[in-house]
Amino acid sequence: PKSVLLDEMMAACGEPDRPAFVVTEALLALVAFGRHCRTDFTSRWSSVSPALRRCLSHADENVRLYAARCI
């Protein structure tokens, strides 16, 4: 179940046509996931980091802010 949730959050971060508020909510969830499930988060870092890199270049400032928080 955790991996499915993480995959859904990363998908929301990785699709450029998603509205900024959807991406921001997914990033907020990733921040919480990383805080509470650190081992699972770091073990999946190789798949999480590309989504976060895409978010760091997003046009919306909040998306960039929350991507930086995840990192």
HELIX and SHEET records of a PDB file:
HELIX    1   1 LYS A    2  GLY A   14  1                                  13    
HELIX    2   2 ALA A   20  HIS A   36  1                                  17    
HELIX    3   3 ARG A   38  SER A   43  1                                   6    
HELIX    4   4 TRP A   45  LEU A   56  1                                  12    
HELIX    5   5 GLU A   61  CYS A   70  1                                  10    
END                                                                             
